[in-house]
Amino acid sequence: MEKRIGEITHFYNRISVAVLSLTETLNLGDQILILGHTTEFVQPVSSLEIEHKKVTSAGPDDEVALKVDEPVRKGDAIYKII
């Protein structure tokens, strides 16, 4: 089962980092699904940063940077796999 927790607001291609706008809590170790027009993959959350500082969780209204395994696009949805 998946629950939508936010969306991609920016993607840094060179370093494979996505910026997420969250509506729910996201923790290190969570499994997420990133889904968009040309995007669909599952990955564990292995690295989270807020303003260049490593964090173990991020909550609603946080803009958090996440290392991603594949390219993503602005507007792609993020789902937490429960």
C-alpha positions in Angstrom: 0.0 0.0 0.0 1.3 3.5 -0.9 0.5 6.9 0.7 1.3 10.1 -1.2 3.6 12.2 0.9 4.8 15.0 -1.4 6.3 15.9 -4.8 9.5 16.7 -6.5 10.1 20.5 -6.7 13.7 20.4 -8.2 16.2 17.9 -9.5 20.0 18.3 -9.6 21.1 16.0 -12.4 24.9 16.1 -11.9 24.6 14.9 -8.2 21.4 12.9 -8.6 19.6 14.8 -5.8 15.9 15.7 -5.7 14.3 18.4 -3.6 11.0 17.3 -2.1 8.1 19.3 -0.8 6.5 17.0 1.9 2.9 16.8 3.2 3.7 13.9 5.5 6.7 12.6 7.6 9.6 10.9 5.8 12.3 9.0 7.7 15.6 7.4 6.9 15.1 3.8 5.9 11.5 4.3 4.5 10.8 2.7 1.2 9.4 5.2 -1.3 7.9 5.1 -4.8 8.5 8.0 -7.2 5.9 8.2 -9.9 5.5 10.5 -12.8 4.9 10.8 -16.5 8.2 9.0 -17.4 9.3 8.0 -13.9 8.5 4.9 -11.8 10.8 3.3 -9.4 11.1 2.2 -5.7 14.1 3.0 -3.5 15.0 3.2 0.2 15.6 6.6 1.8 19.3 6.5 2.4 20.1 10.2 2.7 18.1 13.2 3.8 19.3 16.8 4.1 17.6 20.1 5.1 19.7 23.2 4.2 22.9 21.1 3.8 22.5 19.4 7.2 21.9 15.7 7.5 18.6 14.8 9.2 17.0 11.5 10.1 13.4 12.6 9.4 11.5 15.4 7.8 8.0 16.5 8.2 5.1 18.4 6.5 6.1 21.7 4.9 9.8 20.8 5.0 11.8 21.1 1.8 14.3 18.2 2.0 17.0 17.0 -0.4 17.1 13.3 -1.2 19.7 11.3 -3.1 17.8 9.4 -5.8 18.8 6.3 -7.8 17.3 7.4 -11.1 16.5 10.8 -12.8 13.2 12.4 -11.7 11.2 15.4 -12.9 9.6 18.4 -11.3 6.0 17.4 -10.3 6.7 13.7 -9.9 4.8 12.3 -6.9 6.4 10.7 -3.9 4.6 7.8 -2.1 5.7 6.1 1.1 5.3 2.3 0.9 3.5 1.1 4.0 
